[in-house]
Amino acid sequence: MKFYCHPRCTTCKKAKKWLDEQAVDYDEISLLEDSPSKEKWMSLLKETDLTVKSFFNTSGNAYREQNLKETLPDMTIEEAAEHLSSNGMLVKRPFAVEGEVFTSGFKAEVYERVWGKGEY
């Protein structure tokens, strides 16, 4: 699993603690240095039932500074993928992905269902 996070994010720390306690292997990647590629984002955004907005850190400064609340509803998948790949601070974190399976944000019950032993 690739675990994209921000080193100082408390939600990311909680998710890492959960993964460690469950002995789930992951490669930690800083969203500040290496967000998933535009192509990966496009693939995920096209295949999911989730809204594009659910991948964005809507409470972050970068989201507000770029006025994405106003432009996101009319944004194409390609435009959203460009934003997410170019600025890791826009990504709802942590973002964990293994193949086509992923989670955005952290909720223990979701992690249990998706990343629990033998589940993915």
C-alpha positions in Angstrom: 0.0 0.0 0.0 1.1 3.5 -0.7 0.3 5.8 2.2 0.3 9.5 1.1 0.4 11.8 4.1 1.6 15.1 5.5 4.2 14.5 8.3 2.6 17.0 10.8 -1.0 16.0 10.1 -2.7 14.6 13.2 -5.2 12.6 11.2 -2.3 11.0 9.3 -0.6 10.1 12.6 -3.8 8.4 13.8 -4.1 6.5 10.6 -0.4 5.4 10.8 -1.0 4.3 14.4 -3.9 2.2 13.2 -1.9 0.6 10.4 1.0 -0.1 12.7 -1.3 -1.7 15.3 -2.9 -3.9 12.7 0.5 -4.8 11.2 -0.4 -3.5 7.8 2.6 -2.9 5.5 2.7 0.4 3.8 5.1 2.8 2.1 4.8 6.3 3.6 5.0 9.0 1.0 4.9 12.7 1.6 2.1 14.5 -0.2 4.3 17.6 -0.1 6.9 15.9 -2.2 5.1 13.3 -4.3 1.4 13.3 -4.9 0.0 10.6 -7.1 0.3 11.4 -10.8 -2.3 13.1 -12.9 -2.9 9.9 -14.7 -3.5 7.9 -11.5 -5.9 10.6 -10.2 -7.8 10.5 -13.5 -8.1 6.7 -13.2 -9.3 6.8 -9.6 -11.7 9.7 -10.2 -13.3 7.9 -13.3 -13.7 4.6 -11.5 -15.1 5.7 -8.1 -18.6 6.3 -7.0 -17.4 9.0 -4.7 -17.7 12.7 -5.6 -14.6 14.5 -6.9 -15.0 16.9 -3.9 -14.4 14.0 -1.5 -10.7 13.8 -2.6 -10.1 17.4 -1.8 -9.0 18.8 1.5 -11.8 21.3 1.7 -10.8 22.8 5.0 -7.2 23.6 3.9 -5.7 26.9 3.0 -4.7 25.9 -0.5 -8.4 25.0 -1.3 -9.6 28.3 0.0 -6.8 30.4 -1.6 -7.6 28.9 -5.0 -11.3 29.5 -4.6 -12.0 25.8 -5.4 -15.3 25.9 -3.6 -16.6 27.9 -6.5 -14.8 26.2 -9.4 -14.8 22.6 -8.3 -18.5 21.8 -9.1 -17.9 22.7 -12.8 -14.4 21.2 -13.0 -13.6 18.3 -15.4 -12.0 15.1 -14.1 -8.8 16.1 -15.9 -8.8 19.5 -14.3 -9.4 18.0 -10.8 -6.6 15.5 -11.4 -4.3 18.3 -12.4 -5.0 20.1 -9.2 -4.6 17.0 -7.0 -1.3 15.9 -8.7 0.3 19.4 -8.6 -0.4 20.4 -5.0 -0.4 17.7 -2.3 -2.0 20.2 0.2 -5.2 19.9 -1.8 -5.5 16.2 -1.2 -7.7 15.0 1.6 -5.3 13.1 3.8 -4.2 10.6 4.4 -4.7 9.0 1.0 -3.9 5.3 0.8 -3.9 3.2 -2.3 -3.2 -0.3 -3.3 -4.0 -1.0 -7.0 -7.5 0.2 -7.5 -8.4 0.1 -3.8 -8.1 3.3 -1.9 -9.2 5.4 1.0 -9.3 9.2 1.4 -9.2 10.5 4.9 -9.2 8.4 8.0 -12.0 6.7 9.8 -11.1 3.5 11.8 -14.2 1.7 10.7 -13.4 2.3 7.0 -9.8 1.3 7.5 -10.9 -1.9 9.2 -13.2 -2.7 6.3 -10.8 -1.8 3.6 -7.3 -2.4 5.0 -8.0 -5.0 7.7 -6.0 -8.2 7.4 -6.8 -10.1 4.2 -9.5 -7.7 3.1 -7.9 -6.2 0.0 
